Amino acid sequence: MHGPSLNRIGIATLLAALLASCGGSSNSPSPPPPSEPPPPAPPSFDPHYRVSAASPFAAGCEGETQTGSAFVNAEVEPHLSISPLDGNHLVGLWQQDRWSNGAARGLVSAVSRDGGLSWTRQAMAFSRCGGGNAGNGGDYLRATDPWLSFGPDGVLHAMSLSISGSSFQAGSKNAMLAARSTDGGLTWSNAATLILDGSGFFNDKNAITADPTDARYVYAVWDRLSAGGGGPAMLARSSDGGLSWEPARAIYDPGINAQTIGNVIAVLPDGSLLNLMTVIDGSSGQNRSSLAVLRSTDKGVTWSAPIPISDLLAIGASDPETGTAIRDGSILAQIAVAPSGAVLVVWQDARFSGGVRDGIALSLSQDGGLTWSAPQRVNRSPGVTAFMPKVHVRSDGMVGVTHFDLRSNTSSPANLPTDYWLVRSQDLSTWVENRVAGPFDLATAPNANGLFVGDYMGLESRGNVFVPFFVQANDGNTGNRTDVFAAPQVSVVSQVQQAQKQAVVGDVAPDPAWRARIDANIRRQIEQRVPGWLQRVEAARKEGAGG
């Protein structure tokens, strides 16, 4: 059931219980001593507040018969942006009513003007269920991949991948849509179509970035998969604050046997741009992935060749007892820029365990993305799988990385206790951690070709306080499997573990067994997102080779 979070009602409930227990005469006999010691006190947390509520979408709102199962009231894949003009002004965006076979009924946004304590929600016109009409999102039956970005003038930009039909199937269509708000997310413009494709192409994994150094410029990036193979990095640019958009164009094409994914633009203090991307290369028949950036010093007009960051050696997360896959974004990375101009990238990687399990890797550039440090592990519990990192740097230079891990898991196959953590460091040498939420039962989450709370979470800061923006499963509640939460006071009161130095592991040459696990994870990740695409590509490759 949706309602106030336990953190907000827990104190009042406990006080009422204490007052009741103190009633009666002072001559009342003392209670007998307990036969067993009381249970240990639960871990202390910073307050966190439920952002999402009951679904605004009615059954059948698509108006057409759909395949798959809709997880009603399930919210996943949240993104967050905070106004540069007012640190109390937060806006979130997420998928609402996730489908088992791709995307959601629509996107829902929420606005807070009190620093994240209370929220006002509305459906977004990126799909028919969200209230879109012809030419303004209503042409699409589902939406996914929400992303938000405030410009330095307070104009807010939102982006969606909106789709109808299965990818690469006759009659299907998919589009990248963008909208802008001049009142902080209360009302929105009609959606602008940045690209629209039919069954021959599928556009995926978008991000939108408003240039913090110049409010005129807004950048939208994604990958565009072809039915015959290949997935270049695409860019659409606005030079008038999102009022109009230049035609979408490829800024890097890795070739027909490769693709990009996870494109996202970060802007350096001098106005230079970095486009972070994962490059997946299947030319050898065994997929390999690596991280790289493209640089632009002219606001996205021209771009450098790829600059390598690191191989990406993830094997993916799963339930250790049942083997059920976790949709963990393990082929995606996240990027942040510090006030000093330093750039940080985080991702899942199994190098710290020799290919046994994924941890959280971080690499640093101090020269505008030209060179990168050897990856270091930043998750505190190296003996368990950690996944889905997000990185942000506060105005005082403190680095924060959020992630999930399985340290609370037990041997029982009936559930999957999972925690959400924030690790932070001032010097990238020693790290401390806070438990943001958990343990909660991740097995309750929607199963969308794997247990799914999103490919990413949100993380920003208000002054010198981090604000994680995340999804938590509601244990055993199949009518309301997940909710979005904000924790706008992390690092204020929560229990903090002691500082710890972390491992650094440079170049690694995986053995054949590890390479096979990497390949299997990449195939699984692509199949989860675009069913059947790899088979199409491999068939086209064999046909081209005369096989």
N, C-alpha and C positions, 0 to 999 in steps of 0.2 A: 504494500500500500504506500502511496506517495504521501509525504507529510514532512513535518520538521525533522531534522536529523537528530540522532540520539544525543549528539553533543549538546544540542540546544535544549532538549527536554530532560536530559539526564540529571542535571543539577537540581531542578525543581522537584523531580520525582524522588531523588534521594533525600532532599530536605523534608518533604512531606512524610516520608517513611520514618525519618529520625524524630520528627515532632510527635508522630503517633506513638513511637516506642517510648517517648519520655512522659506520656500522660499518666494520670493516676496519682495516688497518695504517696507522700514521701516515706510512709511506713510500709509500702508494699514489699513483700519478700523479694530478695534477690533471686534472679533466675539461676537455675542450676548450671554448673560449669559445662561447657560444651564437651561432648564425648570425643570430638575430632577437632583438630585445629582448623580455623577458617581458611577458605581457599585464598591463594595469593591475590593481591590487588591486580586488576588489569593494568596493562601498560598505559602510561599517560600519553595523550595526544594533544597536539594543537587542535583548536576547534576547527571542524570542517562542516560545510553547509551544503545541503542538497540544493542543486540548481534546477534539475529537471522535475517534471511533474507528469501527470497522466497524459497520455497521447491525445493531441488535438484531432487526430485523423480518424474518420469513420471507416468502418469496414466497407470495402468495395469502392473507396474514394477514387481509385484509379479509373473506374468506369469501364474497364476491360478485364477479361479473365486473365489471371496471373498464375504462373507456375511457382513452385516453391512454397515455403511456409513463412508467413510474416510473424515475427516475434513482437506482438503488440506490447507497448509500454517499454520496450527495450531501447535504451539510448546508448550509442557507441560513438567512438572516434571524435572526441571533442577537441576544439581548437579555441584559443583565447587570445584576445588583444586588449591592451590597456591604453587609454587615451594619454598621449604625451602632455595634454593640457590639464588633466585632472586625474591624479592617481586613484581616486575613489570611483572612477568611471570604468567599469569592466564590461566587456561584451564577449559572450561565448557562442559557439555554434557547434551543432552535432547532428549525427544521423539519428532520425527518429523512426521507430518500428522497422528494425533491420530485417531484411529478407534472408532466408537460408541460402539462396543461390545468387546473391549479389545485390548490392546497394540497399536502399531503404525507401520507405514510402515518401520520405521528404526530409528536409533539413529544418531544424528549429533553432532559433536564436534566443538569447536571454541577455538582458541589460541589468546591471547593478550600478546604482549611484551612491552606495554606502560602503564601498570597498569589498564587496563580495558577500555581505551578510544576508541580503535579500535580493530577489531577482524577479524581473517581469519577462515573460516568455511570449514568443509569437512564431507562427509557422512562416517559413520563407517561400516565396513564389518561384522556387526552382523546380517544382514538379506540380503535377495536377492536384495531388493531395494537399500540397502546400498553398493552394489558392491561385496558382498560376493560370493565366489565360493564354489564348493564341498569341504567339510571339513573345510571351513573357513567362516562360517556364511551363505553361500548361500543355505544351506539346510532348512532354516527357512524363513517363509513368513512375520513374524512380530517380533518386538523387543520392550522391555519395561524395566522399572526399571534401568535406567542408574546410575552408581556410579563411582567416580574417587578417586584416592589417590596417591599423590606424596610420594615416598620414600625419605629418608634422603640423598641419593646419586643423586637425581634428576630424577631417573627413574619413569615414570608415569604408573599407572595401571588403567585399565578400566574394567567394568563388565556389562554384559547384561543378562537378561532373554530373550531367543529367542525361538519362538514357531511356530508351524504350526498346524492348526486345533483347534477345541474347546477342552477344558480340559476334560479329561476322556472319550472322544469320540473315537470310533474305528478309527485307522489310524493317530491319533494325536501324536505329539511329542513335548517335551519341554526340553530345556537344559540351564545350566548355562555356559556362555562363558566368558573368560578373555583374555585380550590382554595387551601388554606392549609397551611403547615407550621410546626409549633412547635419543630422540631429542626433548623432551618437547611437544609431541603431534602433531608434523608435519607428522611423519610416524609411522606406527604401525605394530607389529608382526602379524602373523596369529593367529587366535583365538584358545585358548586352551579350550577343553571341560572338564569342572569340573564334570559334571554329565549329563546324557542323559536318559530320561524316555519316555515311550509310554503312552498308555491310562490308565495304572494302577496307575500312580502317577502324581502329579503336583507340580513342584518346584516354589517357590514364594518369593518375597520381599527380594532381595539379597542386600548385601553390601560388599565392598572390602576395606581392611585397610592395608596399608603398614606400617610396624613397624618403628616408628620414632627413636627407640633406636638401631635398627640393620637392615641394609638394606637387609640382606639375607631373612628376613621373611615377607611374605605377607599372609593375612588371608581373606578368602571369606566365608561368612555365609548366610544362608537362611533357610526357612522352606520347608519341603517336605510332602505334603498332600497325603494320601493314599485314594483310592476310597472307601475303607471300613472304613475309620476313622483314626484319628491320624495325627499329624503333628510335628515330632521332629525337633529340631534345628540341622542343618547340618553345617559341617565345611570342607573346603578344604584348605590345607596349602601348601605354597611353602617355601622351605628353601634355594633357590638359586635365589632369586630376581625375581621370576615369570617365570624363564626359564622352570621349570617343576613343576608339582603339585602332591602331595600325593593323594591317593584315598579319595573321599568324605566319611565322616562318621558322624553318629549321636553323638552329645555331650550332648544332653538332650532329653529324650522322656517323655512327660507328660501323655502318655497313649492313648488308642483308642478313648476315649470320650473327648479328649482335643487336643489342638494344640498350637504351638508357631507361632508368626509372628513378623515382625519388628526386626529381629536379626541384630545387628551391633556391631562390636568390637571396643573398645577404648583401647589405650595403655597408662599405667601410666608411669611416669618418671623413675621408677625403672625397667621397662620392663614387669611388670605384665599385664595381659589382663583381661578386663571385657567384657563379652558378654551381652549386654542389650537385653531384649526380652519382648514381651507381651505374657502372657499365657492365653488362652481362655479355660475355663472349661465348658463343656455342660453336665456333668454327671447327674446333677439334672433335666435336661430337660429345664432349663432356663440358658442361657449363662451368664457367669460372666468373667470378665477380670481383670488381675492384672499385675503389672510390677515387674520384677526381674532381677538380674544379675547372671551370672556364672563367677567364678574367675579361672584364671590359672596363676601359677607362674613358669611354665616350657615351655613357648612359645606355649601353646595350646596342649601339649601332654596329660595332664590330666586336669580335670575340677572339680570344687566344685559342691555341690548341689546348687539349686537355693537359692539366698539370696533375700528376699522380699524387695521391695521399697515401694509400695503402691498399693491399689486397684485403678483400672482405671474406673472412674464413668462417662464417657462421654455419652451424648445422641445424639451427632451429630448435624451438622449445616444444615439449610435449609433456603429458601427464606421465610421470615415471612408472606408475602402477598399471595404467590401462593402455598406454601408448597413444591415447587420443592427442591429435595435433593441437597446438595452440597457434592461432593466427597472430603472429608476433612482430610482423614488420622486419624480419631479420635480413631482408635485402635492401633495407632503407636506412639512411643516416639522417642526422639532424645537425644543424649548424647554428652558431651564435657568434656575435661580434662584441668584444669588450669595449668599454669607453676608450681604452688605450689604442684600439685598432687591432689588437690580437684577435685571432680567429680560432674557434674551437669546433671540432667535429666529433660526434659520438656515434657509436653503432654497436651492434651485437657482433661478437667474435669469439671463436673457440680456441684462439692461439694460446691463451693463458692456462689452458688445461691440456694442451697437446691434442686437441680435437675431441675431447670427451664431452664437454658441455660449453654452452655460450656464457660469456661474461660481457661486461660493458667496457668497450675500448674508447679512449679519447686521444686525439692527436691535435697538436697546437701548431699554428703558423704565426710568426711574429714579423713577417715581411710581406703582408698583403696576399698571402696564399701562394707565394712562389716556392716555398719549401715548407716541409712538415716534419714534426718530431715523430720518433718511433712511438707506436701506440702504448699507452699505459692502461692498466686495469683500474677502474674506479669503483666497482661494486665491492662491498665490504665482505661478503660471504662467498669466497671462491669455490666452496665445495658444493654449491647448488647452482642451478641454471638461473641466470638473470636475463631480462629481456625488455625490449621496448624503451630505450632511453630517450630522454629529452634534455637539452642543455640550454642554459640561460646564464647571462652575466649581469649582476646587479650594478647599479650606478657607482657603488664603492669598489667594484672590481671583484667581488666575491663570486666564484663560479659555483653554480648549482647544477646537478644532474639528477633527474628522477628516473626511476625504473621499477619494474616488478621483479620479485624473485620468489623462489619456492622453499625458503628455509623453514617455514612453518609446516611444510607438508609432512604427512605421516605415511605409514605403510598401507593405510586403508584405501581400497579402490573406490570407496563410496563417495569421496569428495576430493577436492584439490585446494587445500588451504594456501592462500597466496597473499603476499604483503606488497605494499607500495612504499617506496623509500625515497628520501632526498639525501644525497651526499653532497658535501660542499667543501670548498677549499679556497683559501686566499692565495696560496702560492703554487698550487698544482703539485705539491710534494707530499703533504699530509692532508687527510680527508677525515671529516666527521660525518655521521649520518643521523637522520631523524626517520622514525617510522611515521609516515604520513597517514596510512590506513591499513587495516587488516589485523589478523588474517580473515579473509573472506573466501567463500567457496567459488573459485573460478569455474568449476564444473557447472554452475548454474547459468553461466553466460550463454548467449545465443551460440548455436553451433552452425556456423556458416563455412562449411568445409574446414572446420577447426573451431575451437573455442575462441570467441571473438569479442573483444572489447574495443578494438580499433587497431589501425596501423600506427597510430601515434596518439599522444596525449598533449596537453597544453602546459606550459610553464612560463610565467612572467614574474615581474616583481613590482611592488609598490614601495618606492623609496628603497629602504634597506631590508625589506621583508619579501621573501619568495612567496609566490602564489601558485602552487600546483593546481591544475585543473584536469580532473581525471575521472575515469569510470570505475565504479566498484560494483561487484555482483551482490545481489540481495539473496542471501543463502536460502536455497530451496524454493524460492518464490517464483514459480513458473509463470505467473500472471504479470510479473514485473521483475524481469530477470536482472536488469542493471539500471543504475542511475548515474547521472553526472554530479560530481561534487567539486566544490572549491575549498581550498584550505588557505585562506588569506592571511594567516598569521604564523606560518611555519618559521621556525627558529626562534620563536618568542618564549614558549613555555614547555615544549616537549622534551622528553627524555633524550639525551644525546649520548651516543657512544663515544668512546675516547678516540683521539686522532690515530690514524694508521697510515703508514707509507704503503704505496701500492706498487705492484710489479710492472715493469716495463719490458715489452717483448717486441723486438724489431722484426726484420724479415724472417719469414718462416717458410719452409718447404714441406707442405703436408705430404704424408705417405699416401699410397694408393687408396687405402681404406678410408682415410680422412677425406681425400679428394672425392671419393664416391659419395660420402655423406654430404659434402658441400653441393655436389651436383644434384643429389636427390632433394636437398632442401630448396635449391633454386627452382627445380622443376615443380615441386609442391607449391612454392610461393606463387609462381606464375599461373599454375593451373587453378589455384584458389581465386586469383583475380580475373583471369581471362581463360575460362575453360576451353580446351581444345586448341589453343593457339600454337603451342609448341609442336603438337602433332602436325598441324598445317605447315609450319615452317620446315620441319624435318622432311615431310613429304615433298615439299617444293624443292628442297635441297637435293634430295635423291633424284627427283625428276630432272633437275638441271644438270646433274652429274651423269645422267643416262642410266641410273640404277633402277 
